[in-house]
Amino acid sequence: MPQHSPNDPVAIALAALAATLGSERRAQRFIDLTGIGTDELRLRAADPALLAALLRFLEAHEPDLVAVAEELGVEPVVLVEARRELEEGKR
């Protein structure tokens, strides 16, 4: 598995995924809104498209975006930039 720097969009998105799944309310909302099952989520956890979708999910509900950013110790804009980079294929 490749090493990722702390500013790497994949590393940021994976941390955001962990924070999202660490909150029962956020995790259930993500699963309900995306229709993704837990098995598929496990299989695709490092997929840039899925990670970008997770970050878009957080952006769509500012309280969650801010809460996850705080948990990660970053500004919300870092999550937004990571999503943009993932969508543009900059890994």
C-alpha positions in Angstrom: 0.0 0.0 0.0 1.4 3.4 -0.9 2.4 5.9 1.8 0.4 9.1 1.9 1.6 12.4 3.3 -0.7 14.2 5.8 -1.7 16.7 3.0 -2.5 13.9 0.6 -6.1 14.1 -0.4 -6.5 10.3 -0.1 -5.1 10.4 3.5 -7.3 13.3 4.4 -10.4 11.6 2.9 -9.6 8.3 4.6 -9.3 10.2 7.9 -12.7 11.9 7.2 -14.2 8.5 6.4 -13.0 7.1 9.7 -14.4 10.1 11.5 -17.7 9.8 9.7 -18.1 6.2 10.5 -17.0 6.8 14.1 -20.3 8.8 14.6 -23.3 6.5 14.5 -25.6 9.4 13.3 -23.2 10.5 10.5 -22.5 7.0 9.4 -26.2 6.0 9.2 -27.0 9.2 7.3 -24.1 8.5 4.9 -25.3 5.0 4.3 -28.9 6.0 4.0 -28.2 8.8 1.5 -25.7 7.0 -0.6 -27.3 3.6 -0.5 -23.9 2.0 -0.1 -23.8 -1.1 2.0 -21.2 -1.8 4.6 -19.6 -4.6 2.5 -19.2 -2.3 -0.6 -17.9 0.4 1.7 -15.2 -1.9 3.0 -14.2 -3.0 -0.6 -14.1 0.6 -2.0 -12.8 2.5 1.0 -9.7 3.7 -0.9 -11.5 4.4 -4.1 -11.0 8.1 -5.0 -14.5 8.4 -6.3 -16.0 7.0 -3.1 -13.8 9.3 -1.0 -14.8 12.3 -3.1 -18.4 11.4 -2.6 -17.9 11.2 1.1 -16.4 14.6 1.2 -19.2 16.0 -0.9 -21.6 14.4 1.6 -19.9 16.3 4.4 -19.9 19.5 2.4 -23.7 19.2 1.9 -24.2 19.4 5.6 -22.0 22.1 7.1 -22.3 21.0 10.7 -20.9 17.6 9.8 -18.2 19.2 7.6 -17.1 21.4 10.5 -17.3 18.6 13.1 -15.2 16.2 11.0 -12.7 19.0 10.3 -12.4 19.7 14.0 -11.9 16.0 14.8 -9.1 15.9 12.2 -7.6 19.2 13.4 -7.9 20.9 10.1 -9.9 23.7 8.6 -13.0 22.7 6.7 -11.5 24.1 3.5 -8.8 21.3 3.7 -11.6 18.8 3.2 -13.1 20.7 0.4 -9.7 21.0 -1.4 -9.1 17.3 -0.9 -12.4 16.5 -2.6 -11.5 18.8 -5.5 -8.2 17.1 -5.9 -9.7 13.6 -5.8 -12.3 14.6 -8.4 -9.6 16.1 -10.6 -7.5 12.9 -10.3 -4.6 14.6 -8.5 -3.3 12.0 -6.2 
